Amino acid sequence: RPWRITEQVPEVGSILCNFMIKKQLRVEYQEAEIWQWTREDRVLLADFLAQLSPEDLSATTLCPEWTVSDVAAHLLSMATNTKWQLTWKYLRSGLNIEKASERTIAETHGRLTDIEIIATLRATAGAQTTPPGLRPLGVFGELITHIADIAVALDTTVDVPVEHFLVGLEYMQYRRKSNTRFTLTRHGRQPVVDCAALTDGLYLEATDIKWSIGEGELVQGPAAMLLLAMTGRAAALDHLTGSGVEILRQR
C-alpha cells in the first residue's frame, strides 16, 4: 500500500498526508496509529536482534560511539522509564542529552544481558512513554532511524514497511531550530535534531516510494538512506546520487 503525497490529500488509513509549503510538517496523524506502528517496529527489531551473533551485537553502528547492543539499550530506555525518570537522568547529566543517553545505556547494560535486552524490548513494545522534548511521532522517527543505523552498519535489511520511512522523512525534514521542541542546556537552546539545516536548498527524492521535498540540487535514493543522511549519517551518502550529495557531505 504505497503512500503518495499529492495535492488531492489522499487518505491513507487514518493518517492524512496534507501537502503544504516546503519545510512544513505535511503529515496529520492519529497518535493511536503511530503507537501501533512503533509497537510493530519494536517487535521487528527484537526479532531481528534475536538472530544476531554476539559479534554482530558488538559491531559499531552508524552512531559511531554505539554498538548494536548499545542502540538496543538506548531504544529500550524509552519503553522502560517514565518521562520523569528520563528527565531526572537528564538533569543528573548536567543538562547534556548525550551524557544522559550514555548513562541510560550503561545502566541498562549493568542490569540486563543482551538476550534480556532483546526480550524486554519485545515485551515492552507497546509502551507509550514520551521522553522530554519528544512527541509520539518523535519516538517513532527515532526508532526507525536507529533501526536503519543497525541495518546499514551490518549490511543487511530489517523489514520495516517503506511507508513508515515516509512518515519518518516527513517528520524529520520538519525539524529545525525554529520549530523543533528543544532541550535546555547550560549553553542555551539545543535542538534535539536539526535536519532542516542539512537539507535547506536541496531537492530530496525517494526512489522506492513516491516522496519528494524541497528545491535546489538533487539528492536521490532509497527512503531509508535519505532519512539517515538527513539525520547526519555520512555513511548513507554512498547510497545516494545527485548533484546535492556533495553539498550534504560538506555539511
C-alpha positions as CSV (number, residue, x, y, z in Angstrom):
1,R,0.0,0.0,0.0
2,P,2.4,2.7,-1.2
3,W,1.9,6.2,0.2
4,R,1.6,9.2,-2.1
5,I,1.7,12.8,-1.1
6,T,-0.4,14.8,-3.6
7,E,-2.3,18.0,-3.8
8,Q,-5.5,16.0,-3.6
9,V,-4.6,15.0,0.0
10,P,-5.5,11.2,-0.1
11,E,-6.4,9.4,3.0
12,V,-4.1,6.5,3.9
13,G,-5.6,4.5,6.7
14,S,-6.3,7.1,9.4
15,I,-3.2,9.2,8.6
16,L,-3.7,12.1,6.2
17,C,-0.9,13.5,4.1
18,N,-1.5,17.2,3.7
19,F,0.6,18.9,1.0
20,M,1.7,22.2,2.4
21,I,4.7,24.5,1.7
22,K,8.2,23.0,2.0
23,K,9.7,22.5,5.4
24,Q,6.3,22.3,7.0
25,L,5.0,19.2,8.7
26,R,2.9,17.6,6.0
27,V,1.6,14.7,8.0
28,E,-1.5,14.8,10.0
29,Y,-1.7,11.7,12.2
30,Q,-3.6,9.9,14.9
31,E,-1.4,9.0,17.8
32,A,-3.0,5.6,18.2
33,E,-1.7,4.6,14.7
34,I,1.7,6.0,15.4
35,W,1.9,4.0,18.6
36,Q,0.7,0.9,16.7
37,W,3.5,1.3,14.2
38,T,6.0,1.9,17.0
39,R,4.9,-1.4,18.6
40,E,5.2,-3.3,15.3
41,D,8.6,-1.9,14.5
42,R,9.9,-2.6,18.0
43,V,8.9,-6.2,17.6
44,L,10.5,-6.4,14.2
45,L,13.7,-5.0,15.7
46,A,13.6,-7.5,18.6
47,D,13.1,-10.4,16.2
48,F,16.0,-9.2,14.0
49,L,18.3,-8.7,17.0
50,A,17.5,-12.2,18.3
51,Q,19.0,-13.8,15.2
52,L,22.3,-11.9,15.5
53,S,25.6,-13.4,16.8
54,P,27.5,-11.9,19.7
55,E,29.9,-10.4,17.2
56,D,27.1,-8.7,15.4
57,L,25.6,-7.3,18.6
58,S,29.0,-5.8,19.5
59,A,29.5,-4.3,16.0
60,T,29.6,-0.5,15.6
61,T,26.5,1.2,14.2
62,L,26.2,4.4,12.2
63,C,26.2,6.1,15.5
64,P,30.0,5.5,15.9
65,E,30.0,5.6,19.7
66,W,27.4,2.9,20.0
67,T,27.3,-0.8,19.2
68,V,24.2,-2.6,18.0
69,S,23.7,-3.7,21.7
70,D,24.0,-0.1,22.8
71,V,21.4,1.1,20.3
72,A,19.0,-1.6,21.6
73,A,19.6,-0.5,25.1
74,H,19.1,3.2,24.2
75,L,15.7,2.4,22.5
76,L,14.7,0.2,25.4
77,S,15.1,3.2,27.8
78,M,12.2,4.9,26.2
79,A,9.9,2.0,26.9
80,T,11.1,1.1,30.4
81,N,11.5,4.6,32.0
82,T,8.8,7.1,32.8
83,K,9.1,10.6,31.5
84,W,10.1,11.8,34.9
85,Q,12.8,9.1,35.3
86,L,14.2,10.2,32.0
87,T,14.0,13.9,33.0
88,W,15.8,13.1,36.2
89,K,18.6,11.3,34.4
90,Y,18.9,14.3,32.0
91,L,19.2,16.7,35.0
92,R,21.8,14.4,36.7
93,S,23.8,14.5,33.5
94,G,24.3,18.3,33.6
95,L,21.6,19.0,31.0
96,N,23.6,17.1,28.4
97,I,21.5,14.9,26.3
98,E,24.5,12.8,25.1
99,K,25.6,12.1,28.6
100,A,22.1,11.3,29.7
101,S,21.8,8.7,26.8
102,E,25.2,7.2,27.8
103,R,24.0,7.0,31.4
104,T,20.8,5.1,30.5
105,I,22.7,2.7,28.2
106,A,25.3,2.0,30.9
107,E,22.6,1.4,33.5
108,T,20.7,-1.0,31.1
109,H,23.9,-3.0,30.4
110,G,24.6,-3.2,34.1
111,R,21.3,-5.0,34.9
112,L,20.5,-6.9,31.6
113,T,22.4,-9.2,29.3
114,D,22.0,-8.7,25.5
115,I,19.4,-11.6,25.5
116,E,17.4,-9.9,28.2
117,I,17.6,-6.5,26.5
118,I,16.1,-8.1,23.4
119,A,13.4,-9.9,25.3
120,T,12.5,-6.8,27.2
121,L,12.4,-4.7,24.0
122,R,9.8,-7.2,22.7
123,A,7.9,-7.4,26.0
124,T,7.6,-3.6,26.3
125,A,6.9,-2.9,22.6
126,G,3.6,-1.5,23.4
127,A,4.9,1.1,25.9
128,Q,3.8,4.7,25.1
129,T,6.3,6.7,27.1
130,T,7.4,10.0,25.5
131,P,10.8,11.4,26.7
132,P,11.1,15.1,27.4
133,G,11.1,17.0,24.2
134,L,9.6,14.2,22.0
135,R,6.0,13.6,21.0
136,P,4.9,10.1,19.7
137,L,5.9,10.9,16.2
138,G,9.4,11.8,17.5
139,V,9.7,8.4,19.3
140,F,8.6,6.7,16.1
141,G,11.1,8.7,14.0
142,E,14.0,7.9,16.3
143,L,13.1,4.2,16.3
144,I,13.1,3.7,12.6
145,T,16.3,5.9,12.2
146,H,18.1,3.7,14.7
147,I,16.8,0.5,13.0
148,A,18.4,1.8,9.8
149,D,21.6,2.7,11.7
150,I,21.9,-1.0,12.6
151,A,20.8,-2.5,9.3
152,V,23.2,-0.4,7.2
153,A,26.1,-1.0,9.5
154,L,25.6,-4.7,9.3
155,D,24.9,-4.5,5.5
156,T,21.5,-6.1,5.8
157,T,17.9,-5.2,5.9
158,V,15.1,-5.1,8.6
159,D,11.7,-5.4,7.0
160,V,10.3,-2.1,8.2
161,P,7.4,-1.1,5.8
162,V,8.7,1.6,3.5
163,E,5.7,3.8,4.2
164,H,7.0,4.0,7.8
165,F,10.1,5.7,6.4
166,L,7.9,8.1,4.5
167,V,6.3,9.3,7.7
168,G,9.8,9.4,9.3
169,L,11.0,11.6,6.4
170,E,8.1,13.9,6.7
171,Y,8.7,14.3,10.4
172,M,12.5,14.7,10.3
173,Q,12.5,17.1,7.4
174,Y,10.5,19.4,9.5
175,R,12.9,19.5,12.4
176,R,14.8,22.8,12.7
177,K,15.9,25.2,15.4
178,S,12.9,27.5,14.8
179,N,10.2,24.9,15.2
180,T,11.6,21.8,16.9
181,R,11.0,21.2,20.6
182,F,14.3,21.8,22.2
183,T,16.2,20.8,25.3
184,L,17.6,23.5,27.6
185,T,21.3,23.3,28.3
186,R,23.8,25.5,30.1
187,H,24.8,26.7,26.7
188,G,21.2,27.8,25.8
189,R,18.7,26.1,23.5
190,Q,19.9,22.9,21.9
191,P,17.6,21.3,19.2
192,V,17.3,17.6,19.6
193,V,17.9,17.3,15.8
194,D,18.1,20.0,13.1
195,C,17.6,18.1,9.9
196,A,16.5,21.2,8.0
197,A,19.9,22.8,8.4
198,L,21.4,19.9,6.5
199,T,18.8,19.8,3.7
200,D,18.0,23.5,3.1
201,G,18.5,24.3,-0.6
202,L,18.3,20.7,-1.7
203,Y,15.6,18.7,-3.6
204,L,15.2,15.3,-1.9
205,E,13.6,12.4,-3.9
206,A,13.0,8.8,-2.8
207,T,13.4,6.1,-5.4
208,D,11.5,3.4,-3.6
209,I,8.3,5.3,-2.7
210,K,6.6,8.4,-4.1
211,W,8.1,11.2,-1.9
212,S,10.0,14.4,-2.6
213,I,10.5,17.7,-1.0
214,G,12.5,20.9,-1.4
215,E,14.1,22.9,-4.1
216,G,17.7,23.0,-5.5
217,E,20.4,20.4,-6.1
218,L,19.1,16.8,-6.4
219,V,19.6,14.2,-3.7
220,Q,18.1,10.9,-4.7
221,G,17.9,7.4,-3.2
222,P,16.0,4.9,-1.0
223,A,13.8,6.4,1.7
224,A,15.8,4.9,4.5
225,M,19.1,6.3,3.1
226,L,17.5,9.8,2.8
227,L,16.4,9.6,6.4
228,L,19.9,8.6,7.5
229,A,21.5,11.4,5.5
230,M,19.0,13.9,6.8
231,T,19.9,13.0,10.4
232,G,23.7,13.3,9.7
233,R,24.8,9.8,9.0
234,A,27.7,10.2,6.5
235,A,27.7,6.5,5.6
236,A,24.3,6.9,3.9
237,L,25.7,9.3,1.3
238,D,27.4,6.4,-0.6
239,H,23.9,5.1,-1.3
240,L,22.6,8.4,-2.7
241,T,23.0,10.1,-6.1
242,G,22.6,13.6,-7.4
243,S,24.4,16.9,-7.5
244,G,23.4,17.7,-4.0
245,V,25.1,14.7,-2.4
246,E,28.5,16.5,-2.2
247,I,26.7,19.5,-0.6
248,L,25.4,17.2,2.1
249,R,28.8,15.6,2.5
250,Q,30.3,19.1,3.1
251,R,27.6,19.9,5.7
